[in-house]
Amino acid sequence: MSKNDKDKLVDTVMGEAVLSLLDSDDDVSFDALIGQLQVSLSAETNGERQEAYRTAISGGHNFRAQ
C-alpha cells in the first residue's frame, strides 16, 4: 500500500468514526472521536485498517495536545 493509499485509509476511518458519532447523536469532540476510533480499532481484524486507526488516534492526540 502506497503512502497516499495509507493517508486515504486514515481519512476514511476518521470519516467513518465521525459518521458513527453523528448517527448515534453523540457530541462530536476530539475525545469522542478518539474514543470511537479506539472502539472501532478493537473490533477491526484487517491489519491495514488497524494501522490506519492507530495513525488516526495518534493524530487526534497530537492535534489536541497543540
Secondary structure, DSSP 4 states (H G I P E B T S, - for coil): --HHHHHHHHHHHHHHHHHHHHHTT----HHHHHHHHHHHHHH---HHHHHHHHHHHHHHHHHHH-
